[in-house]
Amino acid sequence: MGKLDLVTIIIIAANVIISYKGFGDYSFFDKYKFHVGGVQRGEQIRMFSSGFLHVDTQHLLFNMLTLYFFAGVVITLLSPLYFVLIYGGSLLVGSLLSLYFHRNEYHYSAVGASGAVTGVLYAAILLRPEMDLYMFFIPFPIPAYIFGIGYLLYSIYGMKNRIGNIGHDAHFGGAIGGYVITLALSPGLFKTNLLMIGLLAIPIVLLFILKRMGKM
């Protein structure tokens, strides 16, 4: 964790430059943020561009630090190209899930790289489920797969109860993107990590069961 490759530098730089442009230019921010009404009018660019905008410096810093810590795992165990595919694909799946859940909320909007970053995080957990994660407020290490499952279960809770000004659906969609794309790019994981693949799928399956039952 924490390896800074050229592709990671480029993605972080793009996020910083575009986000700071948005901080100082509201018309730019408004034009490229995720907005249900805008997407439904045909402005599909928002599905992607919104992932490079952030609300403020703290929001930007948190996402880029998380990306920094986990990008190296994906790049080392797969490749820079596959990392970019996971990042971009997770961003779009996160936006798609947000659009699905908020399609009737014309004025719903969101920004942030959280969907893409969560996809990279979930990909890293799939690739190295045995690694330990350390959280600022927990004084002991947490197995990566436990964190991944717990995070998505919390996201379901957050989506259901509209907790905070947080795009829980984009986070969840990003994780789905990271999960599916990583398995597509590295099918050998089905031989080496089948149990972990099944465990990490539990919250994803649960979400769609709850949705089908009308409880989401």
N, C-alpha and C positions, 0 to 999 in steps of 0.2 A: 504494500500500500504506500501511496505517497510518491510514486515515481512520476516525474514530470517529463512526458514525451512531447515531441514537437506537435503532434496532432492535438494533444491536450492543451498546450499553450495556445494554439490557434483558436480552439473552441472557447477557451476562457477569454482570450482577447476579443473575440467577436461579441461575446456576452457583455463584456465591460464597455466596449465602444458603443454598441447599440443601446445598452441600458442607459449610459450617461447621455447619449443623444436624447433619449426619451425623458430623462430627468429634467432637461432644460427646454424641451420643445413639446408642449402638450399636444399640438396638432399631429406631430409625428407619432407620439405615444398612442393617441386615440385612433389613428389610422391603422396601426399595425397590431394593436392588442387583440386578444381573442374576444370576439363579441358575437353572440348567437345571431342577432339580427343581421350583422354584417356578413357573416358566413352564409346565412340563408339568402342574402341578396347576391351571392356569387363571389364574395371576396374570400376565396379559399386560402389566399396567402396568409391570412390571419392565423390559420391553423398551425403554421410553421413559424411565422415571424414573432408571434406572441411568446415563444419559447426563448427569445433573446432579449426580452424586455423584463424589467423588474420594478417593483414598487419603490424601493429605496436601496441605499447602499447595504444595509444590514441584510435585506432579502437576497441581494446579489452575492454578498460575501458568504452567506450560509450555503447557498447552492454551489458556488464555485469551490469552496473548501471540501464539501462532500464529494464533488466530482474529482477533485485532486486526490483524495484519499483512495478512491476505488477505480479510477480509470486505469491505473497501472496494472491492476490485476487482470482486467479484461484484455488490455493490449498485450501483456506478456504471455498470457495463456491462449489467446486467439491471434489477433493481428491488429495493426492500426486501422486497416480497412474495415474489418469486422466490428471494431469499436465504433467507428463512424456510423456504420449501418445500424448498430444497436442504439446509439445515441439518437440519430435522426428518426429511426423507426419508432422508438419509445416516445419521442416527442409527439409524433403524429398520432399514435394510438392513444396517448393521454388526451390529446385534443378531441379525438373522435369519441372517447368515452364521455368527456365533458359535454360534447354536443348531444350525445344520446340522452344523457340524464337531464339536460337543461334545454332540450329542443323547444319546449313550450314557454320558455322564459326569454322573451325577445331581448330584454335589456341586460341579460347576464353577461358579465365580462370577467376576464382573468388574464394574468400575465405570469411569466416565470419559467425557468428551466427545470422546475421540479419534476415534471413528468419524464423528461429525458434523463435527468440525474437519477431518479428512482429506478428507471430501467437499467442504467449502468450498475447501480447498487445491487439490484436483483440478479443481474447477469453475473456479477462478481460472487454473490452468494451461491449461485448455481455451480459456478466453476470451483469455488473453494468453500464449501459449506462448513468445513471443520475450523475455519479461521475464527478467532475471537474478536469481538468488537467491544470497544470501550466508550461509554457514554459519560458526558460531563457530570451527570447527577447520580450515577450508579457506580459505587466503589469497587465493583468486581467485573470481570470480563463476561460477555454474553456470547454464546455460540451463534455464529452468523445465521444459521437456519432458524433458530428460535427468534432472533430479532426480526428476520424477514417475515415469518408467519405472524408474529405479534404486530408488526407494523401494518400489515394489510388488514388484519382483524380490526385494529384501531381505525384504519381508513374507512372500513365499512361502517363502523360506529359513527365516525365523523360525517360520512355522507348521509346516513340515515337521520342524524340529529342536527345537521347543519352547524357543526361546532366550529366556531371561529371564522375568521375571514381567510379560509384556507381552501384551496382546490383539491379536496380529498379525492375526487373522482379522477382528476388529472394524474395525481400520484399513483392511484390504483391502475389506471390505464397504462401509465408508463411502466409499471411493474409487469403487467401482462405483456407489453411489448418486449421488454427485456427478457422475460421468461421464454416466450415463443420464439423470438428471433435467435436467441442463444442456442436453444435446442435445435433449431433448423440449421444453424451454422456449425454446430458441434454435436451431431447425433450420437457420437461415441459416448456421450454422457449417459445415454440410456443403458449402457453396459456397466459403467463404472459408478454411477450415482443414482440408480433407479429409485431407491428408497427416498432420497432427498428430493428427487423430482416429484414424487408422489406427495410428500409432505408439503412442499412449497406450493403445490397445486390446490391444497385444501381451501385456503381463503378465496382463491379465484373461482372455484366451483361453488363455494358457499354464496358468493355474491350473485351469481346467475340463478341459483336456486331461489334466493330471497327475492330477486327481481321477478322471476317467473311466478312466485307466490303473491306478488303484489305488496311485498313488505319493504320495498325500497322506492 
